[in-house]
Amino acid sequence: MDSELAAAYGRTSVAGSVEYRARVGGNAGMGNRGVQLRFPVVVSVRGDGTRFLSRASAYPAYELAVTARISFPQLYGLGLLVRCFRGADYYNIGFGNQPASACAAGLQVDHTTPITLTPEARRRLTTTYR
């Protein structure tokens, strides 16, 4: 990084994140507490933050993001997400040096959700044909 970029964006930062993730419904039901679902869903909430330690004073010294997701393992992890962001504007969305704020919603595919096959589907996959 050259010295002009380092003066504007800084060379050092501290970052952290925390995530809560739970599978609700199906075999992981909540008993008599809360909503009963016949099919499982995966719910997660994630917070990310960065504090830039040596950034020029004209630029925001932080960025924060919160993401909430719900995915459906029976639909191969297809789900919905909402993400809100505030802080450093790397892409100059706001055309200035003020902190950017934005919320976005979208679809997602959660590849980390395991796909469970029924016994019949497992039998079909392991059967050899002659």
C-alpha positions in Angstrom: 0.0 0.0 0.0 1.4 3.4 -0.9 1.7 6.2 1.6 -1.3 8.2 0.2 -3.6 5.2 0.5 -2.3 4.4 4.0 -2.9 8.0 5.1 -6.5 7.8 3.9 -7.5 4.3 4.8 -5.0 3.4 7.5 -2.7 0.4 7.8 -4.0 -1.1 11.0 -7.5 -2.2 12.2 -9.1 -4.4 14.8 -12.0 -6.6 13.6 -14.4 -9.0 15.3 -17.6 -10.9 14.8 -20.2 -12.9 16.7 -22.8 -15.3 15.3 -25.8 -17.1 16.8 -27.1 -20.0 14.8 -29.9 -22.5 15.7 -31.9 -25.2 14.0 -35.6 -25.0 14.9 -38.4 -27.4 14.1 -38.4 -30.9 12.7 -36.4 -33.2 15.0 -34.9 -30.2 16.9 -38.3 -28.9 18.0 -38.8 -26.6 21.0 -41.1 -28.8 22.9 -44.1 -27.0 24.4 -42.2 -23.7 24.3 -42.6 -21.4 21.3 -43.7 -22.2 17.8 -44.0 -25.7 16.5 -42.7 -26.4 13.0 -43.1 -29.6 11.1 -40.0 -28.9 9.0 -36.7 -27.6 10.2 -35.4 -24.1 9.6 -31.9 -22.7 10.4 -32.0 -19.2 11.9 -28.8 -17.1 12.3 -27.9 -13.6 13.4 -24.4 -12.3 12.8 -22.7 -9.0 13.9 -19.4 -7.8 12.4 -17.4 -4.8 13.4 -14.1 -3.2 12.4 -12.3 -0.2 14.1 -9.6 1.4 12.0 -6.8 2.6 14.3 -4.8 4.9 12.0 -7.3 6.4 9.5 -7.4 10.0 8.4 -10.0 12.0 10.4 -12.0 12.8 7.3 -13.0 9.2 7.0 -15.2 7.1 9.3 -13.1 5.1 11.7 -15.5 2.1 12.0 -17.9 -0.2 10.2 -20.7 -2.3 11.6 -22.9 -4.9 10.0 -25.8 -7.0 11.2 -27.1 -9.9 9.1 -30.2 -12.0 9.9 -30.9 -15.2 7.9 -33.4 -18.0 7.8 -32.8 -21.0 5.6 -34.7 -24.1 4.8 -32.6 -27.3 4.7 -35.4 -29.2 2.9 -35.0 -26.7 0.0 -31.2 -27.3 -0.2 -30.5 -24.4 2.0 -32.5 -21.8 0.1 -33.4 -18.9 2.4 -33.8 -15.2 3.0 -31.5 -12.6 4.5 -31.5 -9.0 5.6 -28.2 -7.1 6.1 -27.8 -3.6 7.5 -24.5 -1.8 7.3 -23.1 1.5 8.7 -19.6 2.9 8.6 -16.7 3.1 6.2 -17.8 3.5 2.6 -15.3 1.6 0.5 -17.2 1.8 -2.7 -18.1 5.5 -2.2 -21.9 4.7 -2.3 -22.7 8.0 -0.7 -20.2 10.1 -2.8 -18.5 11.6 0.1 -16.7 11.0 3.3 -19.7 10.5 5.6 -20.5 7.1 7.0 -22.6 5.0 4.7 -25.9 3.4 5.8 -27.7 0.7 3.9 -30.0 -2.2 4.4 -30.5 -4.9 1.8 -32.7 -8.0 1.5 -32.1 -11.0 -0.7 -32.1 -14.7 -1.3 -29.3 -17.0 -0.2 -28.1 -20.6 -0.6 -26.6 -21.9 2.6 -24.2 -24.6 1.5 -23.2 -25.4 5.1 -26.6 -26.9 5.9 -26.4 -30.7 5.5 -28.9 -32.3 3.2 -30.5 -35.4 4.8 -31.6 -38.2 2.5 -34.5 -40.4 3.4 -33.8 -44.2 3.8 -35.5 -44.8 0.4 -33.3 -42.2 -1.3 -30.2 -43.7 0.3 -31.2 -47.2 -0.9 -31.6 -45.9 -4.5 -28.2 -44.3 -4.5 -26.4 -47.4 -3.2 -28.2 -49.9 -5.4 -26.1 -51.2 -8.3 -27.8 -52.1 -11.5 -26.7 -55.0 -13.7 
